[in-house]
Amino acid sequence: MNTRDRQGRHEKTFPALPPAAGRAFARTWWGHAWLRALEDSALDGQQVREGRRYARSGAVGAVSVRPGGLTAVVRDRDGTAHRTDVLVQEFTEGQWDRLLGLAVAESGYIAALLDREVPPELAEDAAAAGVDPLPGIGDLDPRCDCGEWDHCPHTAALCYQVARLLDEDPFVLLLLRGRDERELVDELAERSTAGAEAAAVPAADAGVPAAQAYEARGLLPPLPPPARLPDAPGQPPTLDTEGGAEPELDVDAVEFLAQAAAGEAYRLLAEALAPGHADRVAPAPLTVAEDAVRLTGEADDVRVRSRLAAATGRSRADMRLAVLAWGFGAAPGLAALEEDWTPDRTTLARARAALAAAWADEEAPVFRRVRARWTEAGTGRQLRLGREGRWWPYRREADRWVPAGPSAPDPASALEAPAAG
């Protein structure tokens, strides 16, 4: 229901939501961001957990949303009612001008907002411009007649309930910042029309001479220094399973994937900040099968390892070999294990030349070649030529060929690798 408060500002009231047993309080990334602001700000985590139980049980009544604040009645288990408010700082006219300017800069942003979506790129641009509509640490100001000065179970319950509202209607967040949906849609349409008309007018200024632009380069401020690499990867939040997870959801596996993603992001950031990064060629993205092997090597939980093996059609024994090959050489090492390819004439000629040169001054081993694999007679040792031109050592164990070490640029060095003996 839409109304206006005593100051004539828009106010929207949402009816009480049913209990949320067995479901998470937020599905969207902006709903999770709202809850993160609550969970990171509260001084007493027990109060927040109690508030989550209140909200899950349906203790929060109708929620009134207005510029600058939320209000609801929250009931204790004994039925005692508490008037509960959470205040949020409204945007100034200047801040709204910057935010709306960002929204109309990309046509996709407006379409997403009208479709009840918050583009993460818009949120990132807005945060960089100092007008992040999402609250941060300390932005949620709790007020409750129970007498607590920090977040109490009642204000926490209200915040959890609002996360459910935000999932369905992100304009709730913008109303808290001071503008209702109708105002925003009208102003976005007006700005879009003005921008299109301006673009249709030919520019009177054709630019500046190149010499003038070159002379001005010394006036530009230097780029900021690169960000400092954190001491360790971040810790993803623990999943909320108090209400019972979905039967098909493996919570431990999801938490492992979140931690693995944090570790991979940390590795990529370390590479990006390393000297000479701009001159290096970026590796090809991993396939699903390759990434499953990488993740298996990082997993301690046997169930997670088994699921990754099954998902890629590998037996446990096959996955153990794949992880071993990955440890010796990442994706090229895995390819040497699993690809049985045939070199073309040019590649085969180079390989034969390399074999001849490797033992030019001594008696060469006797090899039997099958496609890109050279097996030394009577020794249980094998060389495999990778598509990248490097040689990979293997040894015979029982009835299987097992990766024996990292690759080498020449066959003699690979065959004599310590692990290959």
C-alpha positions as CSV (number, residue, x, y, z in Angstrom):
1,M,0.0,0.0,0.0
2,N,1.4,3.4,-1.0
3,T,0.7,6.4,1.3
4,R,2.4,9.7,2.3
5,D,3.7,10.5,5.8
6,R,3.2,13.8,7.7
7,Q,5.9,15.5,5.7
8,G,4.2,14.5,2.4
9,R,6.9,11.9,1.6
10,H,6.0,8.6,0.0
11,E,5.5,5.7,2.3
12,K,4.9,2.0,1.4
13,T,3.5,-0.6,3.7
14,F,4.1,-4.3,3.1
15,P,1.8,-6.9,4.8
16,A,3.4,-9.3,7.2
17,L,5.1,-12.2,5.5
18,P,4.5,-15.8,6.4
19,P,7.1,-17.8,8.4
20,A,10.3,-18.5,6.5
21,A,11.1,-22.0,7.8
22,G,13.4,-24.0,5.6
23,R,14.5,-21.1,3.3
24,A,17.2,-18.6,3.2
25,F,16.3,-14.9,3.8
26,A,18.0,-13.6,0.7
27,R,18.3,-15.0,-2.8
28,T,19.7,-12.0,-4.7
29,W,23.2,-10.6,-4.3
30,W,21.7,-7.2,-3.1
31,G,19.6,-9.0,-0.5
32,H,22.8,-10.7,0.8
33,A,24.6,-7.4,0.8
34,W,21.8,-5.9,3.0
35,L,22.2,-8.8,5.5
36,R,25.9,-8.5,5.4
37,A,25.6,-4.9,6.6
38,L,23.5,-6.1,9.5
39,E,25.8,-9.0,10.4
40,D,29.0,-7.0,10.1
41,S,27.6,-4.1,12.2
42,A,26.0,-5.8,15.1
43,L,28.3,-6.0,18.2
44,D,26.4,-9.0,19.6
45,G,26.2,-11.9,17.2
46,Q,23.8,-13.8,19.5
47,Q,21.3,-10.9,19.2
48,V,21.5,-11.2,15.4
49,R,21.0,-15.0,15.5
50,E,18.0,-14.6,17.8
51,G,16.5,-12.0,15.5
52,R,16.9,-14.4,12.6
53,R,14.9,-17.0,14.6
54,Y,12.2,-14.3,15.3
55,A,11.9,-13.5,11.6
56,R,11.9,-17.1,10.6
57,S,9.0,-17.8,13.0
58,G,6.8,-14.9,11.6
59,A,7.2,-12.5,14.5
60,V,7.5,-9.5,12.3
61,G,4.3,-7.6,11.4
62,A,3.6,-5.3,8.5
63,V,6.7,-3.4,7.4
64,S,6.4,0.3,6.7
65,V,9.1,1.7,4.4
66,R,9.7,5.5,4.0
67,P,12.6,7.7,3.1
68,G,15.2,7.3,5.8
69,G,13.7,4.4,7.7
70,L,11.8,1.2,8.3
71,T,9.2,0.5,11.0
72,A,7.4,-2.7,12.1
73,V,6.0,-4.3,15.2
74,V,7.9,-7.3,16.3
75,R,6.6,-9.7,18.9
76,D,8.5,-11.7,21.6
77,R,7.7,-15.3,22.1
78,D,5.3,-14.4,24.9
79,G,3.4,-12.0,22.6
80,T,4.9,-8.7,23.9
81,A,4.8,-6.2,21.0
82,H,7.8,-3.8,20.3
83,R,7.8,-0.8,18.0
84,T,11.0,-1.3,16.0
85,D,12.7,1.1,13.6
86,V,15.9,0.9,11.5
87,L,17.1,4.2,10.1
88,V,19.1,4.7,6.9
89,Q,20.7,7.9,5.7
90,E,18.9,9.5,2.8
91,F,20.7,10.7,-0.3
92,T,21.2,14.4,-0.9
93,E,20.1,16.0,-4.2
94,G,23.7,15.9,-5.3
95,Q,24.0,12.2,-4.5
96,W,20.8,11.5,-6.4
97,D,22.1,13.4,-9.4
98,R,25.2,11.3,-9.5
99,L,23.4,8.0,-9.1
100,L,20.8,8.8,-11.8
101,G,23.5,10.0,-14.1
102,L,25.2,6.6,-13.7
103,A,21.9,4.8,-14.3
104,V,21.2,6.5,-17.7
105,A,24.8,6.2,-18.9
106,E,24.1,2.5,-19.8
107,S,20.8,1.6,-21.3
108,G,20.9,-1.8,-19.8
109,Y,20.9,-0.4,-16.3
110,I,17.5,1.2,-16.7
111,A,16.0,-2.0,-18.3
112,A,17.4,-4.1,-15.4
113,L,16.0,-1.8,-12.7
114,L,12.6,-1.8,-14.3
115,D,12.8,-5.6,-14.3
116,R,13.4,-5.6,-10.6
117,E,17.1,-6.3,-10.9
118,V,20.1,-4.4,-9.6
119,P,23.0,-4.7,-12.0
120,P,26.2,-5.3,-10.0
121,E,28.1,-3.0,-12.4
122,L,25.8,-0.2,-11.5
123,A,26.3,-0.9,-7.8
124,E,30.1,-0.9,-8.4
125,D,30.1,2.4,-10.3
126,A,27.8,4.0,-7.7
127,A,30.0,2.8,-4.8
128,A,33.1,4.3,-6.6
129,A,31.2,7.6,-7.0
130,G,30.3,7.6,-3.3
131,V,26.6,7.0,-3.8
132,D,26.2,3.3,-3.0
133,P,22.5,2.6,-2.4
134,L,23.5,-0.6,-0.5
135,P,24.2,0.0,3.2
136,G,27.7,-0.7,4.6
137,I,29.0,-1.3,8.1
138,G,27.3,1.1,10.5
139,D,24.7,2.4,8.0
140,L,21.8,0.6,9.6
141,D,20.8,2.6,12.8
142,P,18.6,0.5,15.1
143,R,15.9,2.0,17.4
144,C,13.6,-0.2,19.5
145,D,11.4,0.4,22.6
146,C,12.9,-2.6,24.3
147,G,15.7,-0.4,25.4
148,E,18.7,-1.9,23.6
149,W,21.1,0.7,22.1
150,D,22.6,-1.7,19.6
151,H,20.9,-4.2,17.3
152,C,18.4,-6.3,19.4
153,P,16.5,-9.4,18.3
154,H,13.7,-7.1,17.2
155,T,15.7,-4.8,14.9
156,A,17.6,-7.8,13.5
157,A,14.4,-9.6,12.8
158,L,13.1,-6.5,10.9
159,C,16.3,-6.4,8.8
160,Y,16.0,-10.1,8.0
161,Q,12.4,-9.6,6.9
162,V,13.4,-6.6,4.7
163,A,15.9,-8.8,2.9
164,R,13.0,-10.9,1.7
165,L,11.3,-7.7,0.5
166,L,14.4,-6.5,-1.3
167,D,14.6,-9.8,-3.2
168,E,11.3,-9.0,-4.8
169,D,11.5,-5.3,-5.1
170,P,14.9,-3.5,-5.0
171,F,13.0,-0.1,-5.3
172,V,12.5,-0.6,-1.6
173,L,16.1,0.2,-1.1
174,L,15.9,3.3,-3.2
175,L,12.8,4.5,-1.3
176,L,14.8,4.2,1.9
177,R,17.4,6.5,0.2
178,G,14.6,9.1,-0.5
179,R,12.9,8.5,-3.9
180,D,9.9,6.3,-4.7
181,E,9.6,4.1,-7.8
182,R,7.3,6.5,-9.7
183,E,9.6,9.5,-9.1
184,L,12.7,7.5,-10.2
185,V,11.1,6.0,-13.4
186,D,9.9,9.5,-14.5
187,E,13.3,11.1,-13.8
188,L,15.2,8.3,-15.6
189,A,12.9,8.6,-18.6
190,E,13.4,12.4,-18.6
191,R,17.2,12.1,-18.4
192,S,17.2,9.4,-21.1
193,T,15.2,11.6,-23.5
194,A,17.4,14.6,-22.8
195,G,20.5,12.5,-23.4
196,A,19.2,11.2,-26.7
197,E,18.4,14.7,-27.9
198,A,21.8,15.9,-27.0
199,A,23.5,13.1,-28.8
200,A,21.6,14.0,-31.9
201,V,23.1,17.5,-32.0
202,P,26.4,17.6,-33.9
203,A,29.3,18.5,-31.6
204,A,30.6,22.0,-32.3
205,D,34.1,21.2,-30.9
206,A,36.1,18.9,-33.1
207,G,38.8,18.4,-30.5
208,V,42.2,19.9,-29.8
209,P,45.4,19.7,-31.7
210,A,47.5,16.6,-30.9
211,A,50.5,18.8,-29.8
212,Q,48.3,20.6,-27.2
213,A,47.0,17.3,-25.8
214,Y,50.5,16.0,-25.6
215,E,51.7,19.0,-23.7
216,A,48.9,18.6,-21.2
217,R,49.8,15.1,-20.2
218,G,52.1,16.4,-17.4
219,L,49.2,18.1,-15.8
220,L,47.3,14.9,-15.2
221,P,47.6,13.3,-11.8
222,P,49.5,10.1,-11.5
223,L,47.7,6.8,-11.2
224,P,47.1,5.6,-7.7
225,P,49.4,2.8,-6.5
226,P,48.2,-0.8,-6.9
227,A,46.2,-2.3,-4.1
228,R,48.2,-4.2,-1.5
229,L,47.8,-7.9,-1.6
230,P,45.9,-9.1,1.6
231,D,47.8,-11.5,3.9
232,A,45.4,-14.4,3.0
233,P,42.3,-15.1,1.0
234,G,39.0,-13.9,2.5
235,Q,36.8,-16.2,4.5
236,P,33.3,-16.7,2.9
237,P,30.3,-16.4,5.3
238,T,29.0,-19.6,6.9
239,L,25.7,-20.7,5.4
240,D,22.6,-20.3,7.4
241,T,21.2,-23.8,8.0
242,E,19.3,-23.3,11.2
243,G,16.0,-23.7,9.4
244,G,17.1,-26.8,7.6
245,A,18.8,-26.9,4.2
246,E,17.1,-28.2,1.0
247,P,17.4,-32.0,0.9
248,E,19.5,-31.9,-2.3
249,L,21.9,-29.2,-1.1
250,D,25.3,-30.4,0.2
251,V,26.1,-27.5,2.5
252,D,29.7,-28.7,3.0
253,A,30.3,-28.8,-0.7
254,V,28.9,-25.3,-1.3
255,E,31.1,-23.9,1.5
256,F,34.1,-25.7,0.0
257,L,33.4,-24.1,-3.4
258,A,33.1,-20.7,-1.8
259,Q,36.4,-21.1,-0.1
260,A,38.0,-22.4,-3.2
261,A,36.7,-19.4,-5.2
262,A,38.2,-17.1,-2.6
263,G,41.6,-18.9,-2.9
264,E,41.6,-18.7,-6.7
265,A,40.7,-15.0,-6.6
266,Y,43.6,-14.4,-4.2
267,R,45.9,-16.3,-6.5
268,L,44.8,-14.2,-9.5
269,L,45.2,-11.0,-7.6
270,A,48.7,-12.0,-6.6
271,E,49.6,-12.6,-10.2
272,A,48.1,-9.3,-11.3
273,L,50.1,-7.4,-8.7
274,A,53.4,-9.3,-9.5
275,P,56.1,-7.4,-11.5
276,G,55.8,-8.0,-15.3
277,H,52.3,-9.2,-15.2
278,A,51.3,-7.0,-18.1
279,D,53.9,-8.7,-20.3
280,R,52.7,-12.2,-19.7
281,V,50.3,-14.0,-21.9
282,A,47.1,-15.0,-20.1
283,P,46.5,-18.8,-20.0
284,A,43.5,-20.3,-21.7
285,P,40.5,-20.6,-19.3
286,L,40.0,-24.0,-17.7
287,T,37.4,-26.4,-19.0
288,V,34.8,-27.8,-16.6
289,A,36.7,-31.1,-16.5
290,E,40.1,-29.4,-15.8
291,D,38.6,-27.2,-13.1
292,A,37.1,-30.3,-11.4
293,V,40.6,-31.8,-11.2
294,R,42.0,-28.6,-9.7
295,L,39.2,-28.5,-7.1
296,T,39.7,-32.1,-6.2
297,G,43.3,-31.5,-5.4
298,E,42.2,-28.8,-2.9
299,A,39.4,-30.8,-1.3
300,D,39.9,-32.6,2.0
301,D,36.4,-34.0,2.2
302,V,36.1,-37.4,0.7
303,R,32.5,-36.8,-0.3
304,V,33.4,-33.7,-2.2
305,R,36.2,-35.5,-4.1
306,S,33.9,-38.4,-4.9
307,R,31.2,-36.0,-6.3
308,L,33.7,-34.2,-8.4
309,A,35.0,-37.5,-9.9
310,A,31.5,-38.7,-10.6
311,A,30.5,-35.3,-12.2
312,T,33.4,-35.6,-14.7
313,G,32.9,-39.3,-15.5
314,R,36.1,-40.4,-13.7
315,S,36.5,-43.3,-11.3
316,R,38.2,-42.5,-8.0
317,A,41.4,-44.2,-9.3
318,D,41.3,-42.1,-12.5
319,M,40.8,-38.9,-10.5
320,R,43.8,-39.7,-8.2
321,L,45.9,-40.0,-11.3
322,A,44.4,-36.8,-12.7
323,V,45.2,-34.9,-9.5
324,L,48.8,-36.2,-9.6
325,A,49.2,-35.1,-13.2
326,W,47.7,-31.7,-12.3
327,G,50.2,-31.3,-9.5
328,F,53.1,-31.8,-11.9
329,G,51.9,-29.5,-14.7
330,A,48.3,-28.1,-14.3
331,A,46.3,-28.3,-17.6
332,P,49.2,-29.4,-19.9
333,G,50.1,-32.1,-17.3
334,L,46.5,-33.4,-17.3
335,A,46.4,-33.4,-21.1
336,A,49.5,-35.5,-21.2
337,L,47.7,-38.1,-19.0
338,E,44.4,-38.2,-20.7
339,E,45.0,-37.2,-24.4
340,D,46.3,-40.0,-26.7
341,W,47.0,-37.9,-29.8
342,T,49.0,-38.5,-33.0
343,P,51.6,-35.9,-34.0
344,D,51.7,-34.6,-37.5
345,R,54.7,-35.2,-39.7
346,T,56.4,-31.9,-38.8
347,T,55.9,-32.5,-35.1
348,L,57.1,-36.1,-35.3
349,A,60.2,-35.1,-37.2
350,R,61.1,-32.5,-34.5
351,A,60.5,-35.2,-31.8
352,R,62.8,-37.6,-33.5
353,A,65.5,-35.0,-33.8
354,A,65.2,-34.2,-30.1
355,L,65.5,-37.8,-29.2
356,A,68.6,-38.2,-31.4
357,A,70.2,-35.1,-30.0
358,A,69.5,-36.1,-26.4
359,W,71.7,-39.2,-26.6
360,A,74.2,-38.0,-29.2
361,D,77.3,-38.9,-27.2
362,E,76.0,-42.1,-25.6
363,E,74.0,-45.2,-26.3
364,A,70.4,-44.2,-26.8
365,P,67.6,-46.1,-25.0
366,V,65.5,-48.3,-27.2
367,F,62.0,-46.9,-27.5
368,R,58.8,-48.3,-28.9
369,R,56.5,-45.4,-30.1
370,V,52.7,-45.5,-30.2
371,R,51.4,-42.1,-31.4
372,A,52.9,-39.5,-29.0
373,R,54.2,-42.0,-26.4
374,W,57.7,-43.5,-26.4
375,T,58.1,-46.5,-24.1
376,E,61.6,-47.6,-23.1
377,A,62.0,-51.4,-23.5
378,G,62.2,-53.4,-20.4
379,T,62.3,-50.5,-17.9
380,G,58.7,-49.5,-17.1
381,R,59.6,-46.0,-18.2
382,Q,57.7,-43.9,-20.7
383,L,58.0,-40.4,-22.3
384,R,54.9,-38.6,-23.5
385,L,55.1,-35.6,-25.9
386,G,52.7,-32.8,-25.0
387,R,51.0,-30.7,-27.6
388,E,53.0,-27.7,-26.2
389,G,56.3,-29.5,-27.2
390,R,57.5,-30.6,-23.8
391,W,58.3,-34.1,-22.6
392,W,56.5,-35.8,-19.7
393,P,57.9,-38.8,-17.7
394,Y,55.7,-41.7,-16.8
395,R,56.4,-45.0,-14.9
396,R,54.6,-48.3,-14.9
397,E,52.8,-49.2,-11.6
398,A,50.8,-52.5,-11.7
399,D,48.8,-52.2,-14.8
400,R,48.8,-48.4,-15.2
401,W,51.0,-45.7,-16.4
402,V,51.5,-43.1,-13.7
403,P,52.8,-39.5,-14.0
404,A,56.3,-39.5,-12.6
405,G,57.4,-35.8,-12.5
406,P,57.2,-32.4,-14.2
407,S,57.9,-31.9,-17.9
408,A,61.2,-31.0,-19.4
409,P,62.1,-29.3,-22.7
410,D,64.3,-32.3,-23.8
411,P,63.5,-36.1,-23.5
412,A,66.7,-37.0,-21.6
413,S,66.1,-34.6,-18.8
414,A,62.4,-35.8,-18.5
415,L,63.4,-39.5,-18.5
416,E,66.0,-39.0,-15.8
417,A,63.7,-36.9,-13.5
418,P,64.1,-38.1,-9.9
419,A,60.5,-39.0,-9.6
420,A,60.7,-41.1,-12.8
421,G,63.2,-43.5,-11.4
